[in-house]
């Protein structure tokens, strides 16, 4: 897999590139946001994942993420020391697929890279007997992967859409956390649980319907169908 590493610290980049190379990655190193964006021009060879450090010298990392998402669907993993939930949600709203907080374990990083890269082969909508799922004012179009609330399109990341579509297929049914992680992230890795929480929070905020997804404490989540 080809991976674009966006990191301004050459020593960190060299060490991480060596680790990634040992695990089969072909790493391209960009030292700032401008180099990263040049590497992602439309006619360039496709990268499997972008590993984006937010502490860049020329541009804000969040801004770079937004620009990347406008020109490519390549999965983006943000790397930062900012651990608060608000920062994570902001990154996901800009189109990031995952968020790794420093300091991180190398095994954790590799697991996350593999998890987000799997979604590139899952572009098709989740299996369902319907082309559209309707939940009150919410419309989920599976073939086009679009979500509308009161007729207005709500931009979602791929994982946000997959999560919402999964829950919406069986409103009222409780999905265990392990089941959601397995079906949406295609992994059983325990560390993905925190990512699930952030995606749920992001969905509630984007849809402006905090009660739509209910947390079943100690078990998982279920979608509560809006009352007409």
C-alpha positions as CSV (number, residue, x, y, z in Angstrom):
1,X,0.0,0.0,0.0
2,X,1.2,3.5,-0.8
3,X,1.0,5.9,2.1
4,X,1.5,9.6,2.3
5,X,3.1,10.7,5.5
6,X,2.7,14.4,6.2
7,X,5.2,15.3,9.0
8,X,7.4,18.3,9.4
9,X,9.9,16.6,11.8
10,X,12.4,14.8,9.6
11,X,13.6,12.6,12.5
12,X,10.1,11.5,13.4
13,X,9.3,10.9,9.7
14,X,12.5,8.9,9.1
15,X,11.8,6.6,12.1
16,X,8.1,6.1,11.3
17,X,8.8,5.6,7.6
18,X,11.3,2.8,8.5
19,X,8.7,1.1,10.7
20,X,6.0,1.4,8.0
21,X,8.3,0.1,5.3
22,X,9.0,-3.0,7.4
23,X,5.3,-3.6,7.4
24,X,5.0,-3.4,3.6
25,X,4.1,0.3,3.1
26,X,5.5,2.4,0.3
27,X,5.9,5.7,2.1
28,X,6.0,9.2,0.5
29,X,7.1,11.9,2.9
30,X,5.6,15.4,2.7
31,X,7.1,18.0,5.1
32,X,4.3,20.5,5.0
33,X,0.8,21.1,3.8
34,X,1.8,22.4,0.4
35,X,3.9,19.3,-0.4
36,X,1.1,17.1,0.7
37,X,-1.5,18.8,-1.6
38,X,0.9,18.7,-4.5
39,X,1.3,14.9,-4.0
40,X,-2.4,14.5,-4.1
41,X,-3.1,16.1,-7.5
42,X,-5.9,14.3,-9.3
43,X,-3.6,12.6,-11.9
44,X,-1.1,11.4,-9.3
45,X,-0.8,7.7,-8.3
46,X,-3.4,6.8,-5.7
47,X,-2.4,6.6,-2.1
48,X,-4.1,4.1,0.2
49,X,-3.9,6.3,3.3
50,X,-2.8,9.8,4.3
51,X,-1.2,10.1,7.7
52,X,-1.6,13.8,8.6
53,X,0.2,15.4,11.4
54,X,-1.7,18.6,12.5
55,X,1.3,20.6,13.6
56,X,2.5,21.8,10.2
57,X,4.7,24.8,9.7
58,X,2.9,26.4,6.7
59,X,-0.8,25.7,7.2
60,X,-3.2,24.6,9.9
61,X,-3.5,20.8,9.8
62,X,-7.3,21.0,9.9
63,X,-7.2,23.3,6.9
64,X,-5.0,20.9,5.0
65,X,-7.5,18.0,5.8
66,X,-10.3,20.0,4.4
67,X,-8.4,20.7,1.2
68,X,-7.4,17.0,0.9
69,X,-11.0,15.9,1.2
70,X,-12.1,18.3,-1.6
71,X,-9.7,16.7,-4.1
72,X,-9.6,13.0,-3.1
73,X,-11.5,10.3,-1.2
74,X,-8.3,8.8,0.2
75,X,-8.7,7.9,3.9
76,X,-7.1,10.5,6.2
77,X,-5.8,9.7,9.7
78,X,-5.1,12.8,11.8
79,X,-2.1,12.6,14.2
80,X,-2.1,15.2,17.0
81,X,-1.5,15.8,20.7
82,X,-5.0,17.3,21.0
83,X,-6.9,14.6,22.9
84,X,-10.2,16.5,23.6
85,X,-13.4,15.2,22.0
86,X,-14.2,18.6,20.5
87,X,-11.0,18.6,18.5
88,X,-11.7,15.0,17.3
89,X,-15.2,15.9,16.2
90,X,-13.9,18.9,14.3
91,X,-11.4,16.7,12.5
92,X,-14.1,14.2,11.6
93,X,-16.4,17.0,10.4
94,X,-13.7,18.1,8.0
95,X,-13.5,14.6,6.5
96,X,-10.9,12.7,8.5
97,X,-11.5,9.0,8.8
98,X,-9.7,8.5,12.1
99,X,-7.8,10.4,14.8
100,X,-4.7,9.2,16.6
101,X,-3.5,11.0,19.7
102,X,0.2,11.3,20.6
103,X,2.0,9.5,22.1
104,X,0.7,6.4,20.4
105,X,1.7,2.8,20.2
106,X,3.1,1.7,16.8
107,X,0.8,-1.3,16.9
108,X,-2.2,0.9,17.5
109,X,-1.2,3.1,14.5
110,X,-0.8,0.2,12.2
111,X,-4.1,-1.3,13.3
112,X,-5.9,2.0,12.5
113,X,-4.2,2.4,9.1
114,X,-5.3,-1.1,8.1
115,X,-8.8,-0.4,9.5
116,X,-9.4,2.8,7.5
117,X,-7.8,1.4,4.4
118,X,-10.4,-1.5,4.3
119,X,-13.2,1.0,3.7
120,X,-11.8,1.8,0.2
121,X,-13.1,-1.6,-0.9
122,X,-16.4,-1.1,0.8
123,X,-17.7,1.8,-1.4
124,X,-21.0,-0.1,-2.0
125,X,-23.8,0.6,0.3
126,X,-24.5,-1.8,3.2
127,X,-26.7,-4.7,2.2
128,X,-30.4,-3.9,2.4
129,X,-33.6,-4.8,0.6
130,X,-34.4,-1.1,0.1
131,X,-32.7,1.7,-1.9
132,X,-33.7,4.3,0.6
133,X,-34.2,4.2,4.4
134,X,-36.7,6.7,5.8
135,X,-36.8,7.8,9.4
136,X,-39.1,10.7,9.9
137,X,-37.4,13.7,8.3
138,X,-34.2,11.7,7.6
139,X,-33.7,10.1,4.2
140,X,-30.8,7.7,3.7
141,X,-30.1,6.9,0.0
142,X,-28.0,3.8,0.0
143,X,-26.9,3.7,-3.7
144,X,-25.7,7.4,-3.7
145,X,-24.6,7.3,0.0
146,X,-26.4,10.6,0.6
147,X,-28.3,11.6,3.8
148,X,-31.0,14.3,3.8
149,X,-32.7,15.9,6.7
150,X,-35.9,17.9,5.7
151,X,-34.6,17.7,2.1
152,X,-31.2,19.2,2.8
153,X,-28.1,17.1,2.1
154,X,-26.0,16.5,5.2
155,X,-22.3,15.8,4.3
156,X,-21.1,12.7,6.1
157,X,-17.8,10.9,6.1
158,X,-17.8,7.3,4.8
159,X,-17.7,5.8,8.3
160,X,-20.4,8.1,9.6
161,X,-22.6,7.0,6.7
162,X,-21.9,3.3,7.2
163,X,-22.6,3.7,10.9
164,X,-25.9,5.5,10.4
165,X,-27.0,3.1,7.6
166,X,-26.3,0.1,9.8
167,X,-28.3,1.4,12.7
168,X,-31.1,2.6,10.4
169,X,-31.7,-0.8,8.9
170,X,-33.2,-2.0,12.2
171,X,-34.6,1.0,14.2
172,X,-35.1,0.3,17.9
173,X,-32.7,-2.7,17.8
174,X,-29.7,-2.4,20.1
175,X,-26.4,-3.0,18.3
176,X,-23.6,-4.1,20.5
177,X,-20.4,-2.0,20.3
178,X,-18.4,-5.1,19.2
179,X,-20.9,-5.8,16.4
180,X,-20.8,-2.2,15.1
181,X,-17.0,-2.1,15.1
182,X,-16.9,-5.5,13.3
183,X,-19.4,-4.4,10.6
184,X,-18.4,-0.8,10.1
185,X,-14.6,-0.9,10.8
186,X,-14.1,-4.6,9.8
187,X,-12.0,-5.2,12.9
188,X,-12.3,-6.6,16.4
189,X,-9.5,-4.4,17.7
190,X,-10.6,-2.9,21.1
191,X,-9.0,0.5,20.6
192,X,-11.6,1.3,17.9
193,X,-14.2,1.8,20.6
194,X,-13.2,5.3,21.3
195,X,-13.4,6.1,17.5
196,X,-17.0,4.7,17.6
197,X,-17.9,7.2,20.4
198,X,-16.5,10.1,18.4
199,X,-18.4,9.1,15.3
200,X,-21.7,8.8,17.2
201,X,-21.1,12.3,18.7
202,X,-20.3,13.7,15.2
203,X,-23.5,12.1,13.7
204,X,-25.7,13.6,16.4
205,X,-24.2,17.0,15.8
206,X,-24.3,16.9,12.0
207,X,-27.9,15.7,11.9
208,X,-28.9,18.1,14.7
209,X,-30.8,15.2,16.2
210,X,-29.0,14.3,19.5
211,X,-31.9,11.9,20.4
212,X,-31.8,9.9,17.2
213,X,-28.9,7.6,18.3
214,X,-29.4,6.4,21.9
215,X,-26.6,5.1,24.0
216,X,-27.5,1.8,25.7
217,X,-25.1,2.0,28.6
218,X,-22.8,-1.0,28.8
219,X,-24.1,-2.5,25.6
220,X,-24.0,-0.3,22.5
221,X,-26.3,1.9,20.5
222,X,-29.7,1.9,18.9
223,X,-31.5,4.3,16.5
224,X,-34.7,5.8,17.9
225,X,-37.1,6.4,15.0
226,X,-38.4,10.0,15.2
227,X,-42.1,10.4,16.0
228,X,-44.0,11.7,13.0
